[in-house]
Amino acid sequence: MAESVQSSVRQQLLAAFSKADGEFVSGQALAEILGCSRTAIWKHIEALRQEGFELEAVRKKGYRILTKPDKVTENEILIGLQTNWLGKEIVSLETTESTQKEAHRLAQEPFKEGTVVIAEEQTAGRGRMTRAWHSPKYTGVWMSVILKPSLPPYKAPQFTLITAVAIVEAIIDVTGLRPEIKWPNDILLNGKKITGILTELQADADQIHSIIIGIGINVNQKEFPDELKDIATSLAIEKGEPVSRSQLVQEILKNIETYYHVYMKEGFADIKKRWEKYALSIGKKITARTVTGVIRGKALGITEEGVLKLLDEEGTIHDIYSADIEIDQKG
């Protein structure tokens, strides 16, 4: 209980610094905002310093944050987070097997919608079809988002596409790079993978209980293992300089919240247009490897349900619900 109260006070403290936008906030003002003594404020300031925040203290002026650490802790994300509800509850872990596994556990407890599980390192990160995901410490964004929309299960695939658009636009805003989406759940830069999205359900036959969206982004890796170097890259490699992971997380959460509301109020049409604008495969010849066989043809686009439409060489249009996609470089 005491830890929960401390976390709440720390969040209010960071919100006050964020609102001050680099200006000093007096100790007295902070004490009034938080409803605690100036001695308690000093203790919270020291705790932030231990996390890596650089704070300036000037007599008769108060405190201000000069620099933030390149970490993805709860405090680091909350300061400057521009959302109403998404990411307001953050479970920040130094090391975990998988943020997705932890989020599944939390989703069965009374955690709020919009809770985010984020880690500095995953020891058993995974992607689609239980594939391993390389998640080295202090280099990437490894997080899972818990959503609880009042929708039937067949609506769940749209959330992979919503998340893809949110991530692409966050990357554009933060780095100036322009990634492309490879259906159904990969984001590429210069033909190499930088992001994977894993969407999983907890649901009854007619009602979603929760959607767990796992996001893995290669941000500041300088190199990859031999088996990945030809197919994976990072934002830092492509941009030529490190990228703020916390800023990227903040932009992603803001975008997911925005498009979540658009989808729930207005449907999928606008998001579909955005997705197709960034899509790598639309209009190109592709090979789709499904569980039932291989289909070759032209990718026409996606449906309102997020299903890929593929026109084969005989003129038949196939609905592709799940597949590994290869793009014909000559097509």
Residue pairs with C-beta under 8 A, 6 or more apart in sequence:
6 44
7 74
9 34
9 36
9 40
9 44
10 44
10 47
10 48
10 75
11 74
11 75
11 78
12 33
12 34
13 30
13 34
13 41
13 44
13 45
13 48
14 48
14 75
14 78
14 79
15 78
15 79
16 25
16 29
16 30
16 33
16 34
17 25
17 63
17 64
17 65
17 79
18 79
18 80
18 81
20 64
22 64
22 65
23 64
24 56
24 58
24 61
24 62
24 63
24 64
25 62
25 63
25 64
26 61
26 62
27 38
27 41
27 42
27 62
27 63
28 38
28 62
29 62
30 38
30 41
30 62
30 63
31 37
31 38
31 40
31 41
34 40
34 41
45 55
45 57
45 63
48 55
48 65
48 75
49 55
51 69
51 71
51 73
51 75
51 76
52 68
52 69
52 71
53 65
53 67
53 68
53 69
53 75
54 65
54 66
54 67
54 68
55 63
55 64
55 65
55 66
56 63
56 64
56 65
56 66
57 63
65 79
68 76
68 79
68 246
69 76
70 138
70 220
70 242
70 244
70 245
70 246
71 120
71 138
71 245
71 246
72 92
72 118
72 119
72 120
72 141
72 143
72 245
72 246
72 249
73 92
74 90
74 91
74 92
76 246
77 87
77 90
77 92
77 116
77 118
77 246
77 249
77 250
77 253
78 87
78 88
78 90
80 247
80 250
81 87
81 88
81 250
81 253
81 254
82 250
82 254
83 114
83 253
83 254
83 257
84 257
85 112
85 113
85 114
85 257
86 114
86 116
86 145
86 253
86 254
86 256
86 257
86 260
87 114
87 116
87 145
87 249
87 250
87 253
88 112
88 114
89 111
89 112
89 114
89 115
89 116
90 115
90 116
90 117
90 118
91 102
91 106
91 115
91 116
91 117
91 118
92 118
92 119
93 99
93 102
93 117
93 118
93 119
93 120
94 119
94 120
94 121
95 119
95 120
95 121
95 122
95 123
95 137
96 102
96 117
96 119
96 121
96 122
96 123
97 122
97 123
97 124
98 122
98 124
98 125
98 126
98 214
99 117
99 118
99 119
99 122
99 125
99 142
99 143
99 144
99 214
100 126
100 144
100 198
100 200
100 212
100 214
101 124
102 117
102 144
103 115
103 117
103 144
103 145
103 146
103 212
103 214
104 200
104 202
104 212
106 115
106 117
106 146
107 146
107 148
107 202
107 209
107 210
107 212
108 202
111 146
113 146
113 147
113 148
113 210
114 145
114 146
114 147
114 257
115 145
115 146
116 143
116 144
116 145
116 146
116 253
117 143
117 144
117 146
118 141
118 142
118 143
118 144
118 249
119 135
119 142
119 143
120 137
120 138
120 142
121 135
121 136
121 137
121 138
121 142
122 133
122 135
122 142
122 216
123 135
124 132
125 132
125 133
125 134
125 135
125 142
125 216
126 132
126 133
126 198
127 133
127 185
127 196
127 198
127 216
128 185
128 196
128 198
133 196
133 216
134 224
134 225
134 228
134 232
135 142
135 216
136 221
138 220
139 218
139 219
139 220
139 221
139 234
140 216
140 217
140 218
140 219
140 220
140 221
140 234
140 245
141 215
141 216
141 217
141 219
141 245
141 248
141 249
141 252
142 215
142 216
142 217
143 214
143 215
143 249
144 212
144 213
144 214
144 215
145 163
145 212
145 213
145 215
145 253
145 256
146 210
146 211
146 212
147 159
147 210
147 211
147 213
147 260
148 208
148 209
148 210
148 211
149 155
149 159
149 208
149 211
149 260
149 264
150 207
150 208
151 207
151 208
152 206
152 207
152 208
153 201
153 203
153 204
153 205
153 206
153 207
153 208
154 305
155 208
155 305
156 199
156 201
156 203
156 208
156 211
157 184
157 199
157 305
157 306
157 307
157 321
158 263
158 268
158 271
158 305
158 306
159 199
159 211
159 213
160 184
160 185
160 197
160 199
160 213
160 306
161 184
161 268
161 271
161 272
161 275
161 302
161 306
162 256
162 259
162 260
162 263
162 271
163 197
163 199
163 213
163 215
163 256
164 181
164 185
164 187
164 197
164 275
164 278
165 181
165 255
165 259
165 271
165 274
165 275
165 278
166 252
166 255
166 256
166 258
166 259
167 179
167 187
167 195
167 197
167 215
167 217
167 252
167 255
168 179
168 180
168 181
168 187
168 278
169 251
169 255
169 274
170 248
170 251
170 252
170 254
170 255
171 177
171 179
171 187
171 194
171 235
171 248
172 178
172 179
173 251
174 243
174 244
174 247
174 248
174 251
175 235
175 238
175 239
175 243
176 239
177 189
177 235
177 238
177 239
179 187
179 188
179 189
179 194
179 195
179 278
180 187
180 188
180 189
180 278
180 279
180 280
181 187
181 188
181 275
181 278
181 279
181 280
182 188
182 193
182 279
182 280
182 281
182 325
182 327
183 279
183 280
183 281
183 299
183 302
183 308
183 325
184 306
184 308
184 322
184 323
184 325
185 196
185 197
185 198
185 199
186 193
186 195
186 196
186 197
187 193
187 194
187 195
187 196
187 197
188 194
188 280
189 233
189 235
189 238
190 233
190 238
192 230
192 231
192 232
192 233
193 218
193 231
193 232
193 233
194 217
194 218
194 232
194 233
194 234
194 235
194 238
195 215
195 216
195 217
195 218
196 214
196 215
196 216
197 213
197 214
197 215
198 213
198 214
198 215
198 216
199 211
199 212
199 213
199 214
200 211
200 212
200 214
201 208
201 209
201 210
201 211
201 212
202 208
202 209
202 210
202 211
202 212
203 209
203 210
213 256
215 252
217 235
217 248
218 232
218 233
218 234
218 235
219 234
219 235
219 236
219 243
219 245
219 248
220 234
220 235
220 236
220 242
220 243
220 245
221 234
221 236
221 237
222 234
222 236
222 237
223 229
224 232
224 233
224 234
235 243
235 248
236 242
236 243
259 271
262 270
262 271
263 271
267 304
268 304
268 306
269 304
272 302
272 304
275 302
276 282
276 301
276 302
279 302
280 327
281 299
281 308
281 325
281 327
282 299
282 300
282 301
283 298
283 299
283 300
284 298
284 299
284 327
284 328
284 331
285 296
285 297
285 298
285 299
285 327
285 328
285 330
285 331
286 296
286 297
286 298
286 299
286 310
286 325
286 326
286 327
286 328
286 331
287 294
287 295
287 296
287 325
287 326
287 328
288 294
288 295
288 296
288 297
288 308
288 310
288 318
288 320
288 323
288 324
288 325
289 323
289 324
289 325
289 326
290 320
290 322
290 323
291 322
295 310
295 312
295 318
295 320
295 323
296 312
296 313
296 328
297 310
297 311
297 312
297 313
297 318
298 310
298 311
298 331
299 308
299 309
299 310
299 325
300 309
300 310
300 311
300 317
301 308
301 309
302 308
302 309
303 309
303 319
307 319
307 320
307 321
308 319
308 320
308 321
308 323
308 325
309 317
309 318
309 319
309 320
310 317
310 318
310 320
311 317
311 318
312 318
